[in-house]
């Protein structure tokens, strides 16, 4: 019989469709993806084509070349010029579309897959995430910052060269505000951080844990919204990604690389999105919220029921998904 599970963080009910559930291996991508070249002459993110991007904002590297570059998004969702102004017109509300939209180019190699990055290069990328996250919040117009990655056409990427994005918006998204409020209510009721409790319970039960390192726990949540949906939680309580320490960055690089590699080898390089869900730096000491990374493989599509109800149907048992990923060999 199907089971409805409540995702305590998102406050969304999920239908675990046991009678329609597929075996984990049934989610493997059957369509082969074309091999990419090391360099593409027309790609604005490849070395030597730096003039094809807007003026560079930041880079890491040495005299032998750059390792990670950051540039403004040429087709930005928000504008870097102008002031933040709210407008009230009767029942209508609007805010000028100002903010920050950056592209983080993760590697000089056009054909690098994020799952196959070295631990050192992944660490370099995460350091840049932190740098740009902190920088974005120095803009007084920015209310909320999201660091995210779209991998593959099905996840919304438009350029093959490996890259992530950062968007700072002039308002806090309702989705994030709802999660803050849910976490605050839990703290009021229980006197503990919801995310800390969830991570502790998942570690105790173990059945949905995919990997564990010194500083991070990776698991498929009890009420995963979709097949192989995975969370990476820091063990140390902190409300903001900006608070991550150097030792934790090194460890996060191992954790993120491990999960992406398991998806790459186990499901044959699926499309996916990942998002760093975090509060702002000035609120890093909040007792009731805990930053984390959410990884969502694009193996199914939301249809009429999901759009009409806000409830998801997951055709993969979270416990089986976690077991499958645990067993995937990445070397």
C-alpha positions as CSV (number, residue, x, y, z in Angstrom):
1,X,0.0,0.0,0.0
2,X,1.3,3.5,-0.8
3,X,2.5,5.6,2.2
4,X,2.4,9.3,2.7
5,X,5.4,10.8,4.5
6,X,5.8,14.3,5.8
7,X,9.1,16.1,5.0
8,X,9.5,18.1,8.2
9,X,11.9,20.6,6.7
10,X,9.8,21.5,3.6
11,X,6.5,20.8,5.3
12,X,5.4,18.9,2.2
13,X,3.7,15.5,2.1
14,X,5.2,13.0,-0.2
15,X,3.4,9.9,-1.6
16,X,5.8,7.0,-1.5
17,X,4.3,5.0,-4.3
18,X,5.2,1.4,-3.2
19,X,3.0,-0.2,-5.7
20,X,4.5,1.8,-8.6
21,X,8.0,1.8,-7.1
22,X,10.9,0.9,-9.5
23,X,14.1,-0.9,-8.5
24,X,17.0,1.6,-8.1
25,X,18.8,0.2,-11.1
26,X,15.7,0.9,-13.3
27,X,16.6,4.7,-13.0
28,X,19.9,4.3,-14.9
29,X,20.1,6.6,-17.9
30,X,19.7,4.5,-21.0
31,X,20.5,7.2,-23.5
32,X,24.2,7.6,-24.0
33,X,25.5,11.1,-23.8
34,X,28.0,12.4,-26.4
35,X,31.6,12.7,-25.4
36,X,32.7,16.3,-25.1
37,X,36.1,17.8,-26.4
38,X,38.7,19.2,-24.1
39,X,38.3,22.6,-25.7
40,X,35.6,24.3,-27.8
41,X,36.5,27.3,-29.9
42,X,33.1,29.0,-29.5
43,X,32.7,28.3,-25.8
44,X,33.0,31.5,-23.8
45,X,34.1,29.6,-20.7
46,X,37.1,27.8,-22.3
47,X,40.6,29.2,-21.8
48,X,41.6,31.8,-24.4
49,X,38.0,32.9,-24.8
50,X,37.9,35.1,-21.7
51,X,37.0,38.2,-23.8
52,X,33.7,36.5,-24.7
53,X,32.4,36.8,-21.2
54,X,31.6,40.0,-19.3
55,X,34.5,41.5,-17.3
56,X,35.9,39.0,-14.9
57,X,35.0,39.4,-11.2
58,X,37.3,36.9,-9.5
59,X,39.6,34.0,-10.3
60,X,41.9,31.5,-8.6
61,X,45.0,30.0,-10.1
62,X,48.7,30.9,-10.8
63,X,51.0,31.9,-13.6
64,X,50.1,28.7,-15.4
65,X,46.5,29.7,-15.8
66,X,43.2,30.0,-13.9
67,X,41.5,27.2,-12.0
68,X,38.1,28.8,-11.3
69,X,36.7,32.0,-12.8
70,X,33.8,34.1,-11.8
71,X,32.0,36.4,-14.3
72,X,28.6,38.2,-14.3
73,X,25.9,36.3,-16.0
74,X,25.5,37.8,-19.5
75,X,21.8,37.1,-19.4
76,X,21.2,37.9,-15.7
77,X,17.9,37.3,-14.0
78,X,18.5,40.5,-11.9
79,X,20.3,43.7,-12.7
80,X,23.5,44.9,-11.0
81,X,22.5,48.5,-11.5
82,X,19.8,50.5,-9.9
83,X,18.4,50.7,-6.4
84,X,16.0,48.4,-4.5
85,X,12.6,50.1,-4.4
86,X,9.3,48.6,-3.3
87,X,6.1,49.7,-4.9
88,X,2.6,49.3,-3.6
89,X,-0.3,49.9,-6.1
90,X,-3.6,48.8,-4.5
91,X,-3.3,45.1,-4.0
92,X,-0.3,44.9,-6.3
93,X,3.3,44.6,-4.9
94,X,6.5,44.8,-6.8
95,X,10.2,45.4,-6.2
96,X,12.8,46.6,-8.7
97,X,14.7,43.6,-10.1
98,X,18.1,44.4,-8.7
99,X,20.7,42.0,-7.2
100,X,23.6,39.8,-8.1
101,X,23.8,37.1,-10.8
102,X,27.2,35.4,-11.2
103,X,28.6,32.4,-13.1
104,X,31.3,30.3,-11.4
105,X,33.3,28.5,-14.1
106,X,34.5,25.4,-12.3
107,X,37.3,24.2,-14.5
108,X,39.3,25.3,-17.6
109,X,38.5,21.9,-19.2
110,X,35.3,21.9,-21.3
111,X,34.8,18.2,-20.9
112,X,35.3,18.0,-17.1
113,X,32.3,16.3,-15.3
114,X,31.8,17.6,-11.8
115,X,31.7,14.0,-10.5
116,X,35.2,13.5,-11.9
117,X,36.8,16.6,-10.5
118,X,39.8,16.0,-8.3
119,X,39.2,16.6,-4.6
120,X,41.6,19.5,-4.8
121,X,39.6,21.1,-7.6
122,X,36.3,20.5,-5.9
123,X,37.8,22.2,-2.8
124,X,38.8,25.1,-4.9
125,X,35.3,25.5,-6.2
126,X,33.8,25.4,-2.7
127,X,36.2,28.0,-1.6
128,X,35.0,30.2,-4.4
129,X,31.4,29.5,-3.5
130,X,32.1,30.9,0.0
131,X,34.0,33.9,-1.3
132,X,31.2,34.9,-3.7
133,X,28.5,34.1,-1.1
134,X,30.1,36.5,1.4
135,X,30.7,39.1,-1.3
136,X,27.1,39.0,-2.5
137,X,25.8,39.8,1.0
138,X,27.9,43.0,1.2
139,X,25.4,44.4,-1.4
140,X,22.8,46.2,0.7
141,X,20.1,45.5,-2.0
142,X,20.5,41.7,-1.5
143,X,18.2,40.0,0.9
144,X,18.9,36.3,0.0
145,X,21.6,34.4,-1.8
146,X,21.4,31.0,-3.5
147,X,24.3,29.1,-4.9
148,X,23.2,26.4,-7.3
149,X,24.3,24.1,-10.1
150,X,22.3,22.8,-13.1
151,X,23.9,19.8,-14.6
152,X,22.5,18.6,-17.9
153,X,19.8,19.8,-20.3
154,X,17.1,18.2,-18.2
155,X,18.2,20.3,-15.2
156,X,18.1,23.6,-17.1
157,X,21.7,24.1,-18.2
158,X,22.3,26.0,-21.4
159,X,26.1,25.6,-21.7
160,X,28.0,22.3,-21.4
161,X,31.1,23.7,-19.9
162,X,31.0,22.9,-16.1
163,X,29.7,25.9,-14.1
164,X,27.6,26.9,-11.2
165,X,25.6,30.1,-10.5
166,X,24.9,32.5,-7.7
167,X,21.9,34.7,-7.5
168,X,21.3,37.3,-4.9
169,X,17.7,38.6,-4.8
170,X,16.2,41.7,-3.3
171,X,13.6,39.7,-1.4
172,X,13.6,36.5,0.6
173,X,11.9,33.7,-1.4
174,X,8.7,32.4,0.3
175,X,10.1,28.8,0.1
176,X,13.0,29.7,2.3
177,X,11.0,31.8,4.6
178,X,8.6,28.9,5.1
179,X,11.4,26.6,6.0
180,X,12.8,29.1,8.5
181,X,9.4,29.4,10.1
182,X,9.0,25.6,10.3
183,X,12.4,25.3,11.9
184,X,11.5,28.1,14.4
185,X,8.3,26.4,15.4
186,X,10.1,23.1,15.9
187,X,12.7,24.8,18.1
188,X,9.9,26.5,20.1
189,X,8.2,23.1,20.6
190,X,11.3,20.9,21.2
191,X,14.1,23.2,22.2
192,X,16.4,21.7,19.5
193,X,17.4,22.5,15.9
194,X,15.2,20.4,13.6
195,X,18.0,19.8,11.2
196,X,20.3,18.6,14.0
197,X,17.7,16.2,15.2
198,X,17.0,14.9,11.7
199,X,20.7,14.3,11.1
200,X,21.1,12.5,14.5
201,X,18.1,10.3,13.9
202,X,19.3,9.4,10.3
203,X,22.7,8.5,11.6
204,X,21.2,6.3,14.4
205,X,18.9,4.5,12.0
206,X,21.5,4.2,9.2
207,X,19.2,2.8,6.6
208,X,19.0,6.1,4.6
209,X,22.7,7.1,5.1
210,X,24.7,7.1,1.9
211,X,28.1,8.4,3.2
212,X,29.7,9.9,6.3
213,X,32.9,11.9,6.8
214,X,34.3,13.6,9.8
215,X,32.3,16.8,9.3
216,X,29.3,15.8,7.1
217,X,26.5,13.3,6.8
218,X,24.9,12.5,3.4
219,X,21.6,10.7,3.3
220,X,18.4,10.2,1.4
221,X,15.7,11.9,3.5
222,X,12.8,9.8,5.0
223,X,10.3,11.8,2.9
224,X,12.5,12.3,-0.2
225,X,10.6,14.4,-2.7
226,X,11.9,12.4,-5.7
227,X,14.1,9.4,-6.5
228,X,17.7,9.6,-5.1
229,X,17.1,13.1,-3.6
230,X,20.0,13.5,-1.3
231,X,21.0,15.9,1.5
232,X,24.4,16.7,2.8
233,X,24.3,18.0,6.3
234,X,27.2,19.6,8.3
235,X,27.5,17.9,11.7
236,X,28.5,21.2,13.3
237,X,25.4,23.4,13.9
238,X,25.6,26.6,11.9
239,X,22.8,28.6,10.1
240,X,25.0,30.0,7.3
241,X,27.3,28.4,4.7
242,X,29.5,31.5,5.2
243,X,30.6,30.0,8.6
244,X,32.2,26.9,7.0
245,X,35.8,26.4,8.2
246,X,38.8,25.4,6.0
247,X,38.9,21.9,7.4
248,X,35.1,21.6,6.7
249,X,35.6,22.8,3.1
250,X,38.1,20.1,2.5
251,X,35.7,17.5,4.0
252,X,32.7,18.9,2.0
253,X,34.7,18.5,-1.2
254,X,35.1,14.8,-0.4
255,X,31.4,14.5,0.5
256,X,30.1,16.3,-2.5
257,X,32.5,14.5,-4.9
258,X,31.4,11.2,-3.4
259,X,27.7,11.7,-3.9
260,X,28.1,13.1,-7.4
261,X,30.4,10.2,-8.3
262,X,27.9,7.7,-7.0
263,X,25.2,9.2,-9.1
264,X,27.5,9.3,-12.1
265,X,28.6,5.7,-11.9
266,X,25.4,4.2,-10.4
267,X,22.9,6.0,-12.6
268,X,25.1,6.7,-15.6
269,X,25.6,10.5,-15.4
270,X,22.0,11.7,-14.8
271,X,21.0,15.3,-15.0
272,X,20.7,17.0,-11.6
273,X,20.5,20.2,-9.7
274,X,22.1,21.0,-6.4
275,X,21.4,24.0,-4.1
276,X,23.1,25.3,-1.0
277,X,20.3,26.2,1.3
278,X,21.6,28.8,3.8
279,X,20.7,31.7,5.9
280,X,22.6,35.0,5.6
281,X,26.0,35.5,7.3
282,X,24.8,37.9,9.9
283,X,22.3,35.2,11.1
284,X,24.8,32.3,11.3
285,X,24.3,32.0,15.0
286,X,20.6,31.3,14.8
287,X,19.9,28.3,17.0
288,X,17.0,26.9,15.0
289,X,18.3,26.8,11.4
290,X,21.0,24.7,9.9
291,X,22.5,25.1,6.4
292,X,22.7,22.1,4.1
293,X,23.1,21.0,0.4
294,X,20.2,19.5,-1.5
295,X,21.0,17.3,-4.6
296,X,18.1,16.5,-6.9
297,X,18.6,14.1,-9.7
298,X,16.2,14.8,-12.6
299,X,14.9,11.3,-13.1
300,X,11.2,12.1,-13.1
301,X,9.0,15.1,-14.0
302,X,6.4,16.9,-12.0
303,X,3.0,16.5,-13.6
304,X,-0.5,17.7,-13.1
305,X,-1.0,16.2,-9.6
306,X,2.2,17.7,-8.3
307,X,1.4,21.1,-9.8
308,X,-2.2,21.0,-8.6
309,X,-1.6,19.7,-5.1
310,X,2.0,20.7,-4.1
311,X,2.5,17.0,-3.2
312,X,5.1,14.9,-4.8
313,X,4.9,11.2,-5.9
314,X,8.2,9.4,-5.3
315,X,8.4,6.0,-7.2
316,X,11.6,5.1,-5.4
317,X,11.8,3.9,-1.8
318,X,14.3,6.2,0.0
319,X,15.7,3.3,1.9
320,X,16.4,1.3,-1.3
321,X,17.8,4.4,-3.0
322,X,20.3,4.9,-0.1
323,X,21.3,1.3,-0.1
324,X,21.9,1.3,-3.9
325,X,24.1,4.5,-3.6
326,X,26.1,3.1,-0.7
327,X,27.0,0.1,-2.8
328,X,28.1,2.0,-5.9
329,X,31.9,1.8,-6.4
330,X,33.4,5.0,-7.7
331,X,37.0,3.8,-8.2
